[in-house]
Amino acid sequence: MNMETIDRQERAAAVEATFNVLVEAGAGTGKTSLLINRVMHAIDRHVPLSRMLLITFMEKAADEMRSRLQARLLALGEGADHQDAVERAVESAAITTIHGFCYRILQEFGPDYGIPIGFQVLDEVEAARLWEETFQEWVQDSQFSPKVLDLLHAGITYPQLKSWARRISHWREVPVVEGEFPELASFVRRFAAEARAFYTRALEDAAPDDAGRGQILAIAREFDWLEQVDRREWPRMLALWTRGLGPKGNQKNWAHPEWLKEQKQWLKELKEALGLLRQQMADAYLKMWLDLVGSQFMPLWRRARFEKLALTYDDLLIEAERITREPKVQAALSRRFSLVMVDEFQDTDPLQAAIVRRLVTPPGSTALSPHDQGRLFLVGDPKQSIYRFRGADVETYAAMRQELSTTGGRIIPIWQNFRSNAAILAFVNRWFSDRWPSQPDLERPYVPPFQPLAETFPDDGRERVRVIQWPQARNARDTRRMEALDIAERVAMAVAEGWPVRTKDGQRPLTFRDIALVVPQRTEIDIYRQALRERGIPVSTQSGRSFFQQDEVRGMAHLFRALEMPQDSLAVVGWLLSPWVAMSHEELLQHRRLGGSWDYRETRVGSPEVREWMARLNAWHREFWRVDAEDVIIRALHASPLVTVLREREDKAALANLDKLRSLARDLGDRWTIFEFTQWLYEQVHEGVPFEEAPVAQDDDAVAISTVHQAKGLEWPLVIVANWKPKETYLESGIHYNSRLGRAALKQDPWQSRDWDLLEADHRLREEAEGDRLLYVALTRAKDYLWFYAAFLDPIGEGEKGVSIGDPS
Ligand SMILES: Nc1ncnc2c1ncn2[C@@H]1O[C@H](COP(=O)(O)OP(=O)(O)OP(=O)(O)O)[C@@H](O)[C@H]1O
């Protein structure tokens, strides 16, 4: 039997299964059709649509399911009554995202369990505003101050504490951690006494110019100083004491060389003790803040939302999970659905998985049972799990996979790919067989197993895959520019030559709309957009959730900050370099060479261009306290050439974002002072808070520029994967919680708590694995042609048929 036949049999087995099923489906294997077939089969067996629940990852996918299901159901009968019945059934069917489903649960059962009747879901801005107000209220509350003073004394700033609190507010639980503040007095007493004793000895014993003698003198003085200052300064002073501790001195200069040896040994001890102290203090601060936020702020924040009859997006899941633990609710829901289907199960987080489990398990349990079969139908591809940043965890998938298969259910793999040409699949198969194991790796559950995809469309000898790799330019920006120019050139050529693309019943020439440029993130996406435009190629960019990462928005955050704080030279420089002013580094350097400063209150010297802007900033600064946030933006719009430039470039996305920023300023400015707005904007930008960009009308016939996340589930005849840099894998400083490890950690120079390295190592492994999955999603979007620009990756060998390692054109 050939692979294609087996695949077909597996699909049939999945659709007809009377046991629990997890369909492990590769890319392009037609998961949507499979789900629809499962629904149709159940209907055929007299299960009404109203007893089915179909959970999709995105709203768009739910709509797609609905319309395809409607078409299939309509085809089963005729007449207006049939049509009416089908439309009504599909309309009221539970085909929804997990958040949509949780919303329904809360509406129906919530009021009995503390959820306000008629609650609303806050949008991001409203939620941020309410959070901000609640935090302010808490800060002003007297309970807040005493312990926080300790943290502030330790050198942790108010904005840092606030951003940690904001992060904790998104956690599903606030963990209890261990952390006893170390006894500093006895530490100082002991080491000060010892330092003095060593110093006295060194005075007698060592030559005056010996480095060891000088060193112990400095250390003894440091202890003298410590004993004199306010003890609240100790934590920071001790934590910052990292220099001058490397053992020095030469035994030849000592009458008793063994005394120097002892001194060096003691220094090692001191250094280690200081390191331990620093870590213990960090643990204690972490505990202090988690306890404070967990016990005081979180209840206040919950009350603030509930009093306003409002829930956040996070609440929908958290509260629904809480309520489905109630036996009455669980029983009602599990009676209601005789078939629970989940698409994209690989992107499920532990909370979502718990909710899904409760729908198919007896009250009080979340464990699948061998006696309760045929009600769970999951579809997933662990190789396409790319939502780690939102809490998705492939291990949740792996755990469910394991449990399902040991409780009487079956894992059904399908691998027939209906999307990509054989040459593309050969490349993808080779690439990932080299990187991924063929069976689940129990040691590394975050690395997905890989089975080659089987082709449907044979290789015809045309060049289908191009891997373009040339030496990197002198910096990343130039490398990207080189890629972008090459892409523009080749796209223009491919369309002009009318490369054939496959259609249902033949082929047609390639057009711009058949092409997508797929990038891992939006960093420097502009370089590509501009190169294509310069070559006369229409481009459409899907709007994403990186509103606050857009250059024009970041620039505005710099302006507000600079106007509030003239001494913040980073903000001033940030503004001058932003597209609003668009000065070059050379121009700024010139200003410095001429003696200019970054304090706009001093405008006497420097380059004329910079001084002109400095004078303007100074004038705006003086009025800052009495204008509205929107006024600031209006002034900037008048003074800056940005809008004209964007219009010339036809950058509709950026123009729409400017409008959005202005209307945000108007709305929020009505309720907040300009200082609150400044603080808010600055934090959103600095913390990279995800936020919807303004939607833009798209050109019909344009090359799409899309992130991998936006490209998920889509396909194009020609896919160009570019700007492919290995993922950044360090853990950003601040506070983190790893629920799988059950550990929290903190890093804020000089503080680093005990478990930081553990969390970072774990994060790194998983981010690297996610980087590979991201590439898998990107490469498998291509139907007819795939170009892979890999300048940032390790050298790739020549080989596979149809693959050419290209040169720049
Ligand atoms: N049974 C089938 N026979 C032929 N073509 C199919 C079949 N099912 C789906 N297709 C086509 O295969 C392509 C991939 O289908 P679909 O997008 O549903 O796959 P998928 O499994 O969701 O892929 P991915 O996970 O990679 O997004 C589409 O062009 C679709 O029209």
The ligand as an ORCA input file, in Angstrom:
! r2SCAN-3c Opt
* xyz 0 1
  N      -8.782     16.676      0.555
  C      -8.150     17.587     -0.177
  N      -7.805     17.344     -1.457
  C      -7.162     18.261     -2.183
  N      -6.810     19.473     -1.737
  C      -7.107     19.782     -0.482
  C      -7.795     18.863      0.365
  N      -7.945     19.452      1.569
  C      -7.377     20.674      1.475
  N      -6.889     20.875      0.251
  C      -6.140     22.068     -0.210
  O      -4.870     21.966      0.396
  C      -4.404     23.237      0.823
  C      -4.102     23.200      2.302
  O      -5.287     23.084      3.048
  P      -5.480     23.776      4.454
  O      -5.067     25.188      4.363
  O      -6.808     23.431      4.992
  O      -4.364     22.962      5.231
  P      -3.917     23.053      6.723
  O      -3.752     21.674      7.169
  O      -4.793     23.946      7.494
  O      -2.496     23.700      6.524
  P      -1.564     24.562      7.515
  O      -1.626     23.906      8.840
  O      -0.244     24.434      6.877
  O      -2.070     25.943      7.489
  C      -5.477     24.213      0.437
  O      -5.123     24.774     -0.804
  C      -6.714     23.368      0.298
  O      -7.616     23.921     -0.625
*
